[in-house]
Amino acid sequence: MAKAKKSKLKIVKAKKAKKPVAKKANGLPSPSKKPFGQAGLALDGVRILDFTHVQSGPTCTQLLAWFGADVIKIERPGIGDITRGQLVDVKGADSLYFTMLNHNKRSITIDSKHKKGKEILDRLIKECDVLVENFAPGALDRMGLTWEHIHKLNPRMIVASVKGFGPGPYEDCKVYENVAQCTGGSASTTGFRDGPPLVTGAQIGDSGTGLHLALGIVTALYQRSRTGRGQKVLCAMQDGVLNLARVKLRDQQRLKHGPLTEFSQYGEGIPFGDAVPRAGNDSGGGQPGRILKCKGAPQDPNAYIYFITQAPVWEPICDVIGEPTWKTDPEYATPKARLPKLNQIFSRIEQWTMTKTKFEAMEILNKYDIPCGPILSMKELAEDQSLRKTGTVVEVDHPKRGKYLSVGNPIKLSDSISKVKRSPLLGEHTDEILKDVLNYSAKEIADIKLSGAITAPEKKEKAA
Ligand SMILES: CC(C)(COP(=O)(O)OP(=O)(O)OC[C@H]1O[C@@H](n2cnc3c(N)ncnc32)[C@H](O)[C@@H]1OP(=O)(O)O)[C@@H](O)C(=O)NCCC(=O)NCCS
């Protein structure tokens, strides 16, 4: 018995050796022979039912669309995403608020509370991989689109939501950007110590949470390829902001063990309270930094540079600013010795930066690997040719507003190269989606139009 077993084993081994195992590693197909950038987009074949509005949700679905997903934006007939008509700059055209957040999507109008509208939505649910929404808490359920309903229709569906808060005392609250910045720890740690809390210009609550949600969605898609089933993905804006402000929660815990020595207030001899204070423009990391005036400030509101006194380049810093003795003077030579004197050190550095424009200073400092960055205005960013070349700033043409600038996909994939296409007009793709995605016949589409499920109220009256 034992002998026979052994010889069988040998035969099996011999057979196995002939298989081209390396090519099918991990169940993946053989590497594409097509040149990079020509093997289709990363999310080709993924279809998104996009029930998002305003900024947080649309940021997420725009990213997915840039990566190749077919994003079908559901909008209320006659009105659409509220941002189409907010901060309007060109009469009769969708606002930049809308156009800059809804590139590469298709738009269909559906009244989700209309009987026929619900039927169309159910058909869409069966045809899509992900439903993304950022309605006020409970709104999706009130439309009848509960998780149970969706999951029954399509067990593979991923349902992704942005809400202001996660489960807890505030879960039913509506939330906008600045509320999230305030409740997520950003505002209490932004601004100057002796001033009020401040919100930042970067939309970390809305766009930041949209980014978090996009990662949640692709992760759920990846897991679905193994499990075959969808799941719920939730990103609360408070959680997203807190995640981005995590270094401040780090500092909160450090406070128990003594003052935060990299904060200017330490050098100024001002005691710390029991919560992380606002630190002005002090660097958030262990390398002290400041915003310093350059030639032209303060008349030019952006003639400033961020200057970091990174420890490894302390010696070149001393040479550049004309204080070579600080390299060896024990009062300045070590990072620890410098911490109580940051105000004095930075005002000496500023004497030097004020003799240069921010771009001249940047050029000189970069030669010595001294970390720094000019304060760039939105005008300068809009005109920056290198950002145009990389597609981070793009010019888009729109039939109603003409050419406008937008931020392109900031995430660059070498095999999935994003092309920015203009945002859709309200309901522009309604017929196309009903016909090609949902297979409604011409007669059925005509009936749907008459039913009022996809038309604005005034058109409903005319149709009746
Ligand atoms: C952003 C927010 C404050 C806006 O509030 P809002 O303008 O009052 O909008 P809501 O989300 O409450 O939706 C309004 C209504 O439109 C309805 N609606 C939306 N699309 C519809 C459609 N296609 N057909 C019919 N009704 C539709 C909703 O069902 C809801 O009705 P209901 O309240 O009767 O259930 C809120 O949506 C919210 O808190 N969202 C979650 C957090 C978030 O994403 N905030 C950041 C936004 S950038």
The ligand as an ORCA input file, in Angstrom:
! r2SCAN-3c Opt
* xyz 0 1
  C     -26.903     68.286      2.835
  C     -28.227     68.287      3.561
  C     -28.095     69.135      4.832
  C     -29.252     68.913      2.622
  O     -30.543     68.853      3.196
  P     -31.848     69.088      2.299
  O     -31.553     70.098      1.245
  O     -32.952     69.391      3.200
  O     -32.014     67.721      1.489
  P     -32.457     66.276      2.008
  O     -31.300     65.365      1.936
  O     -33.140     66.369      3.330
  O     -33.506     65.837      0.906
  C     -34.644     66.637      0.696
  C     -35.802     65.890      0.128
  O     -35.608     65.742     -1.276
  C     -36.152     64.513     -1.654
  N     -35.616     64.090     -2.934
  C     -34.321     64.032     -3.306
  N     -34.224     63.560     -4.569
  C     -35.477     63.314     -4.990
  C     -36.029     62.824     -6.198
  N     -35.265     62.486     -7.225
  N     -37.372     62.729     -6.280
  C     -38.165     63.063     -5.258
  N     -37.698     63.522     -4.073
  C     -36.373     63.646     -3.969
  C     -35.756     63.608     -0.523
  O     -36.504     62.434     -0.540
  C     -36.044     64.486      0.680
  O     -37.422     64.403      0.971
  P     -38.025     64.068      2.445
  O     -37.319     64.978      3.388
  O     -39.463     64.368      2.278
  O     -37.743     62.668      2.726
  C     -28.662     66.846      3.917
  O     -28.908     66.153      2.738
  C     -27.650     66.091      4.748
  O     -27.498     66.325      5.954
  N     -26.945     65.144      4.132
  C     -25.998     64.267      4.800
  C     -24.716     64.953      5.119
  C     -24.078     65.568      3.915
  O     -23.780     64.932      2.951
  N     -23.796     66.878      4.062
  C     -22.926     67.550      3.143
  C     -23.562     68.055      1.961
  S     -22.333     68.763      0.969
*
